[in-house]
Amino acid sequence: MSSTTNVLITGAGRGLGRGFLTTFLARPNHIVIGSIRDLDSTTAKDLRAITPASGSRLILVKIEATSMTDPADAIRQIEAEGVNKLDIVIANSGITGTQGGLETIDPADFQHVLLVNAVAPTALFNAAQPLLDKAENPKWVSISTLMATIGGLEKTAAWPSVPYSASKAALNFVTKSIHVWRPNITAISVHPGFVATDMGKSGIKFYNLPEEAAISVEDSVSGVTKLVDNATRAEHSGKFISYDGSVLEW
């Protein structure tokens, strides 16, 4: 029996997460673990209806982004279902929060965005690490944003979104930390492009940008997946990379 490639994707119910899920599930000999908020939802039913490739299967787990216990519960569930390693983890789940500059910040909203976008992925990593360590070439992928760049802030200053940008910058730090302190893991932060998801369209409308500024979910998923497939510890780990392969400033 062929060995499977096991992929965990958070926020798999829609947008990029769903795109990653369907892409990997269409590959033979893959176990795709998708996290959603409600296992009894219409979304869960729709995902279970996707036909996997030969030797592949889907496991849905509950991870609510503000829960610090759901990640560990999800890992215990997949272990009980026979998953003994994780080859790829894509920390995709995230929210925008209040858009705007410093003067628009609501402290409670800022805390919530930091919890979902930075703290929750850290809890996920700590829960998933034992299974990542059992993979031959484990990869951790943080879905970040160009708007998280600190070195290039002047280039993105026209589109302020302080809680979102700061939380993703924190996620970038966590990703770089994984690279530095976990030498067996290839860890990258990825800018998926400005994507025509519900969240992306909201940003385009808020900043009064042309609709053609967005790329399709399919193009983004294709670019990110190619990057993940080819990512190596020596060449890519510890870097902030765009979906098109270009390296970005931290």
C-alpha positions in Angstrom: 0.0 0.0 0.0 1.3 3.4 -0.9 2.2 5.8 1.9 -0.1 8.8 2.2 0.7 12.4 2.2 -1.2 13.9 5.2 -2.3 17.6 5.0 -4.0 19.6 7.7 -5.8 22.8 6.5 -7.5 25.2 8.9 -10.4 27.4 7.8 -11.3 24.8 5.1 -14.9 25.6 4.7 -14.6 28.4 2.2 -12.3 30.7 0.2 -8.7 29.7 0.1 -9.1 26.9 2.7 -11.7 25.2 0.6 -9.5 25.7 -2.5 -6.5 24.0 -0.7 -8.8 21.2 0.5 -10.2 20.4 -2.9 -6.7 20.6 -4.6 -5.1 18.1 -2.2 -8.1 15.8 -2.1 -7.9 15.6 -5.9 -4.4 14.0 -5.5 -4.1 10.3 -5.0 -3.0 8.8 -1.7 -3.6 11.9 0.4 -5.3 12.2 3.7 -6.7 15.7 3.9 -7.8 17.0 7.3 -10.0 20.1 7.1 -10.9 22.2 10.1 -14.3 23.9 10.2 -16.3 25.4 13.1 -19.4 23.1 12.9 -19.2 19.5 11.9 -23.0 19.3 11.5 -23.2 22.3 9.2 -24.2 22.5 5.5 -20.6 23.4 4.9 -19.5 20.1 6.4 -22.1 18.2 4.3 -20.9 19.9 1.1 -17.2 19.1 1.9 -18.0 15.4 2.6 -19.7 15.2 -0.8 -16.4 15.9 -2.6 -15.1 12.8 -4.4 -11.5 12.2 -3.4 -8.9 10.7 -5.7 -7.8 7.1 -5.5 -6.4 6.2 -2.1 -7.4 9.6 -0.6 -9.9 10.5 2.0 -11.2 13.5 3.9 -11.3 13.9 7.7 -13.2 16.9 9.1 -12.3 18.3 12.5 -13.7 21.1 14.6 -11.4 24.0 15.3 -13.0 27.2 16.4 -10.4 29.9 16.0 -10.8 31.3 19.5 -10.5 28.0 21.2 -7.1 27.1 22.6 -8.2 23.5 23.3 -9.8 22.6 19.9 -6.4 22.1 18.2 -5.3 19.4 20.6 -8.7 17.8 20.5 -8.5 17.7 16.7 -5.1 16.0 16.8 -6.4 13.4 19.1 -9.3 12.8 16.8 -7.1 12.3 13.7 -4.7 10.0 15.6 -7.8 7.9 16.6 -8.6 7.7 12.9 -5.2 6.3 12.0 -3.2 9.5 11.1 0.3 9.0 12.5 2.1 11.9 10.9 1.5 15.3 9.3 3.4 16.2 6.2 1.9 19.6 5.7 0.0 22.0 7.9 -1.5 25.1 6.3 -2.5 27.6 8.9 -5.1 29.4 6.7 -7.8 30.5 9.1 -7.9 34.2 9.7 -10.0 37.4 10.0 -9.6 41.0 9.0 -11.1 42.9 11.9 -11.7 46.7 11.8 -10.0 48.2 8.8 -8.3 51.6 8.9 -5.5 53.4 10.6 -4.4 53.9 14.2 -7.3 56.2 15.0 -9.9 53.5 14.1 -8.5 50.8 16.5 -10.9 49.3 18.9 -8.9 47.5 21.6 -11.3 44.6 22.0 -11.4 44.1 18.2 -7.6 44.3 18.1 -7.3 41.6 20.9 -9.8 39.4 19.0 -7.9 39.6 15.7 -4.6 38.9 17.4 -6.2 35.8 19.1 -7.5 34.4 15.8 -4.6 35.3 13.5 -1.6 34.8 15.7 -2.3 33.0 19.0 -4.6 30.3 17.5 -2.0 29.2 14.9 0.6 29.0 17.7 -1.7 26.7 19.7 -2.2 24.7 16.5 1.5 24.3 15.9 2.1 23.2 19.5 -0.6 20.6 19.1 0.5 19.4 15.7 4.3 19.4 16.3 4.5 15.7 17.5 2.9 14.6 14.3 5.0 16.9 12.2 8.1 15.4 13.8 7.1 12.0 12.6 7.0 13.1 8.9 10.1 12.7 6.7 9.9 16.3 5.4 7.4 18.3 7.4 6.2 21.6 6.2 4.4 24.4 8.1 2.7 27.1 6.0 1.4 30.3 7.5 -1.1 32.2 5.3 0.0 35.8 5.9 -0.4 39.0 3.8 1.8 41.6 2.1 0.1 44.0 4.5 2.1 42.4 7.4 5.4 43.7 6.1 7.2 46.0 8.4 10.2 46.7 6.2 7.9 47.5 3.3 5.2 49.4 5.3 5.7 52.5 3.2 4.6 50.5 0.2 1.3 49.4 1.8 0.5 52.5 3.9 -2.3 53.5 1.5 -4.3 50.5 2.7 -4.1 50.7 6.5 -5.6 47.8 8.5 -3.6 47.9 11.7 -5.1 45.0 13.7 -5.0 42.7 10.6 -1.5 43.7 9.6 -0.1 43.6 13.2 -1.6 40.2 13.8 -0.2 38.7 10.6 3.2 40.3 11.4 3.0 38.4 14.8 2.2 35.2 12.8 5.2 35.9 10.6 7.4 36.0 13.8 6.0 32.7 15.0 6.7 31.2 11.5 10.3 32.5 11.6 10.6 31.1 15.2 9.5 27.6 14.0 12.3 27.8 11.3 14.9 28.8 13.9 14.0 26.5 16.7 12.7 23.5 14.8 15.4 22.6 12.3 13.6 19.6 11.0 10.6 21.7 9.8 10.4 23.8 6.6 8.4 26.8 7.8 7.3 29.6 5.4 4.9 32.6 5.6 3.0 33.1 2.3 1.3 36.1 0.9 -1.5 34.5 -1.2 -2.1 37.6 -3.3 -5.1 39.9 -3.0 -7.7 37.2 -3.6 -11.3 37.5 -4.6 -12.6 35.8 -1.5 -15.4 37.3 0.7 -12.7 38.8 2.9 -10.6 40.0 -0.1 -13.6 41.6 -1.8 -14.5 43.4 1.4 -11.0 44.9 1.5 -11.2 45.9 -2.2 -14.5 47.7 -1.5 -13.2 49.4 1.7 -10.1 50.8 0.0 -12.0 51.6 -3.2 -9.7 49.5 -5.4 -10.7 48.2 -8.9 -12.1 44.7 -8.9 -9.4 43.6 -11.3 -6.9 44.2 -8.5 -7.9 40.8 -7.1 -6.8 37.4 -8.3 -9.0 34.4 -8.4 -9.0 31.8 -5.6 -7.9 29.2 -8.2 -4.9 31.2 -9.3 -3.9 31.9 -5.7 -4.3 28.2 -4.6 -2.4 27.1 -7.7 0.5 29.4 -6.9 0.6 28.6 -3.2 0.3 24.9 -3.7 3.2 24.9 -6.2 5.3 26.8 -3.7 4.4 24.3 -0.9 5.2 21.4 -3.2 8.6 22.7 -4.0 9.6 24.2 -0.7 12.8 23.0 0.9 14.4 23.8 4.2 17.6 25.1 2.5 16.0 27.4 -0.1 12.6 28.5 1.4 12.3 28.0 5.1 12.3 31.1 7.3 11.2 33.3 4.4 8.2 35.4 3.6 7.2 34.5 0.1 4.4 35.6 -2.3 2.2 33.1 -4.1 4.2 33.9 -7.3 7.5 32.8 -5.7 8.9 36.3 -5.1 10.5 36.9 -1.7 9.0 39.7 0.4 10.4 41.9 3.2 9.6 40.9 6.7 
